Amino acid sequence: MRPAQAREDATAATQARALGPAVQAVITSPQRKLALIDGKIVPLGGSVRDGTLVGVNESGAVLRKDGSLAVLPMHPDVRKTPARGDER
């Protein structure tokens, strides 16, 4: 048997995949650059979702597909805002 929430989790995962590749982690070193995209370890120059991984940095990855670039942020739901000064 599977837990009751398993179906909901599977539906959420399917919806997330439909929105585009998700970057879970990146590994950068002088010797290599890798990204964990949709649960698959992809080296720089590797293929994922009919595209090629052309860039990796600490905040995400870049895919080239059909001549265009797609920036995949590691935390797409995080919105950065400037820090407010000390308001006294």
C-alpha positions as CSV (number, residue, x, y, z in Angstrom):
1,M,0.0,0.0,0.0
2,R,1.1,3.5,-0.5
3,P,0.3,6.5,1.8
4,A,-2.8,8.6,1.1
5,Q,-0.6,11.7,0.2
6,A,1.4,9.7,-2.4
7,R,-1.0,10.5,-5.1
8,E,-1.0,14.2,-4.2
9,D,2.8,14.2,-4.2
10,A,2.9,12.5,-7.6
11,T,0.5,15.1,-9.0
12,A,2.6,17.9,-7.7
13,A,5.8,16.4,-9.1
14,T,4.1,16.0,-12.5
15,Q,2.9,19.7,-12.4
16,A,6.4,20.9,-11.5
17,R,8.0,19.0,-14.4
18,A,5.4,20.5,-16.8
19,L,6.6,24.0,-15.7
20,G,10.2,23.2,-16.7
21,P,13.4,21.8,-15.4
22,A,14.0,22.1,-11.7
23,V,17.6,22.6,-10.3
24,Q,18.0,20.8,-7.0
25,A,21.8,21.3,-6.6
26,V,24.9,22.5,-8.3
27,I,28.5,21.3,-7.9
28,T,31.3,23.6,-9.1
29,S,35.0,23.1,-8.7
30,P,38.1,23.9,-10.8
31,Q,37.9,20.4,-12.3
32,R,34.2,20.1,-13.1
33,K,30.7,21.6,-13.0
34,L,27.6,19.6,-12.5
35,A,23.9,20.3,-11.9
36,L,21.2,18.1,-10.5
37,I,18.2,18.8,-12.7
38,D,15.0,16.9,-12.2
39,G,16.9,14.3,-10.2
40,K,19.5,13.6,-12.9
41,I,23.2,14.6,-12.6
42,V,24.1,16.5,-15.7
43,P,27.7,17.6,-16.4
44,L,28.5,20.8,-18.3
45,G,27.9,20.1,-21.9
46,G,25.5,17.2,-21.0
47,S,21.9,16.8,-22.3
48,V,18.7,17.2,-20.3
49,R,15.1,17.8,-21.6
50,D,16.2,18.2,-25.2
51,G,18.7,20.9,-24.2
52,T,22.4,21.3,-23.4
53,L,23.8,22.4,-20.0
54,V,26.0,25.4,-21.0
55,G,26.5,27.1,-17.6
56,V,26.5,26.4,-13.9
57,N,27.0,28.7,-11.0
58,E,26.2,28.9,-7.3
59,S,22.7,30.2,-8.0
60,G,21.5,27.9,-10.8
61,A,22.1,26.5,-14.3
62,V,21.8,27.6,-17.9
63,L,20.4,25.4,-20.7
64,R,20.6,26.0,-24.5
65,K,17.6,24.7,-26.4
66,D,16.7,25.5,-30.0
67,G,19.1,28.3,-30.1
68,S,17.8,30.1,-27.0
69,L,19.1,30.2,-23.4
70,A,17.0,29.3,-20.4
71,V,18.2,30.3,-16.9
72,L,17.2,27.9,-14.3
73,P,17.4,29.3,-10.8
74,M,18.1,26.9,-7.9
75,H,15.4,28.6,-5.8
76,P,12.8,29.9,-8.2
77,D,10.3,30.8,-5.5
78,V,12.7,33.0,-3.6
79,R,12.3,36.7,-4.3
80,K,15.3,38.9,-3.4
81,T,14.6,42.4,-2.0
82,P,17.1,45.0,-0.9
83,A,17.8,45.0,2.8
84,R,16.2,47.9,4.7
85,G,18.4,50.2,6.7
86,D,18.0,50.5,10.4
87,E,14.8,52.5,10.9
88,R,14.9,54.3,14.2
